[in-house]
Amino acid sequence: MISGVIADFDEQRGDGRLRDDAGHEYYFHCVSIADGSRTIPLGARAHGRRAVGRLGHDEIVDVAQAG
């Protein structure tokens, strides 16, 4: 499980980055947001799990706001 904050999110593109507490950033796509909303607030505490995406790169899936 990766935990951190939403460092970037572009609703028009539908993608963003989660920055963990060590400063590493991980890409995620809006279809990976666990509640199905397709949006998440910038700066929100969140968590997800690392997986290999369609293009073979690491990304975060099952993204959910911590709370």
Summary of the structure (lengths in Angstrom):
residues: 67
radius of gyration: 10.4
end to end distance: 15.0
largest distance: 31.0
contacts: 183
relative contact order: 0.29
helix: 4%
strand: 55%
